[in-house]
Amino acid sequence: MRTFRRAGSCAWRELGDELVVINLKNNVMYALNASARELWRTLEQPHTASSFVEGEAQPTVEGFLAELSAEGLLDISEDETPGDTLVQGGLPMPAPPKILWREPMQRFGANCGFRPGQGDPCIGDPHWS
Amino acid sequence: MSRAREAHAGLVVGLGGLTVRFLAASRVRERLLSLLGPPTSPSRTDLTIACNVPTPPPRPGRPRGRAQRFTLAGGGWEAAVDLAARQASVTGEDPAEGVLTVLRLALPTLLRGGVLVHAAVLAEHDRAALCIGPSGAGKSTLASLFPERALGDELAVVWCERGHWSVQAFPCGLHRAGASGLAALLFLRHGARDRLTPLVPTRAAGLLGQQVHWPTDDPAAMRRTFAAVTSLAKAAPSAELAFRPTRAVWRTIAETLAR
């Protein structure tokens, strides 16, 4: 049985009804809507898609969990024992869970703030050792 | 006093909640003071930068992780940085330029509860608007419209101490030394009229994150930066500011500072 759980390489925070999460392996930040936040809260433990919702909504949730997994935000396992059904009748999901946006986070931000002639030229990447 | 003894007397300045100690001759110290503001009382040292003097021996027991050391060079200066040891050396005819580059590269890793961000800073009565945006968004335009209120027009350090957010311009482009309390995040764009559009915290976090210098080589520092970005997006009122380049825009900015 395929189970999903949060990847250890992520950091996240709830902001209002939504949630932002960063994948520290590729430094991409994501915002998740309120329904996705409900899922995320429970994914500290491994769960199958069927443990969240029943019926017609199940393929939607399964697809969303697969999308999060493809982004590296969830780990998939075939071996782990899933947690219990979370909420009788399923999690509250006023809308389909979805990623609102995704943005790469960079060492120098969207642009290098130093321009030639300003006294501190842009020198590119330093040499790490 | 000999040059060596004079240099080791040191100069200590505060930057983004960090304490930076400079070992340098008086001529270089004066240049650094003009860029970084008045000295602070020496307490703990977060980073020591030796300018044209020997680097002191590293303190024992400091962990040395991956990607903690780097070298770089610019016009007439060279630098070697060891972030794990919290030490750097800059040599050259004008080491101040190298010092600023070292600080710009080291701050994202060293800051605790703070970020380095592309932003102009406009402040009045210890309440500052962090005016955030990429090149062309209007940072320099805004700062030049309000030279009496502008602390900086390019890069800023924002940090939190005891629940209070402060902002200080990083010395490049137009900048004045000194810190201010932070009152609002404004994401800039040029527009046909002056208008504020409030942003939800998640959107503010995303837009802020795009303009932050992330310490991408250091996962622990990345976590700290993420925590700072999201805390800031949660704590400070955020809005998109569309503006025309006239001084009338101050009325709109003042609205956010008054809240």
Interface residues (C-beta under 8 A of the other chain):
Chain A: S9 A11 R13 L15 G16 E18 L19 V20 I22 L24 N27 M29 A31 L100 W101 E103 M105 Q106 R107 F108 G109 A110 N111 G113 F114 Q118 G119 D120 P121 I123 P126 H127 W128 S129
Chain B: A67 R69 F70 T71 L72 A73 G74 G75 V81 E97 L100 T101 R104 L105 P108 V117 H118 P134 S135 E154 L155 C172 G173 V200 P201 T202 R203 A205 G206 G209 Q210 Q211 V212 H213 W214 P215 T216 D217 P219 M222 R223 F226 A227 T230 A233 K234
